[in-house]
């Protein structure tokens, strides 16, 4: 899989921290900036293939059996690697803005 959920969580937290740093006394402006920057990436990541999520969450024993067979064939044949490209943008497409945060070494006091 593409790992997009983890990427969105981390880049979202970083973007929100940056927006709060830029607008420390105006949370409404900080949240608006965060929304403006993250919404396009989130919209791309949340697009579902036709028939989803129902197809991947069967409600009958026959549906579970069929899903298992389909997934086995897709995995065995290598087709799954082609389909992953349609599951959302790759993790490396999320832009990370430089907010001027210092590295952790800069926060450590000398021994």
Residue pairs with C-beta under 8 A, 6 or more apart in sequence:
1 84
1 87
2 84
2 87
2 88
2 89
2 90
2 91
3 91
4 45
4 87
4 88
4 89
4 90
4 91
5 45
6 91
7 91
7 94
8 38
8 41
8 42
8 45
8 94
11 38
11 41
11 94
11 96
12 34
12 38
14 96
14 99
15 34
15 37
15 38
15 97
16 30
16 34
17 99
17 101
18 97
18 99
18 101
19 29
19 30
19 31
19 33
19 34
19 37
20 27
20 30
21 99
21 100
21 101
22 30
22 33
22 99
23 29
23 30
23 33
24 30
37 97
41 89
41 93
41 94
44 88
44 89
45 88
45 89
46 88
47 88
49 86
49 87
55 67
56 67
58 64
58 66
58 67
71 80
73 79
74 80
74 83
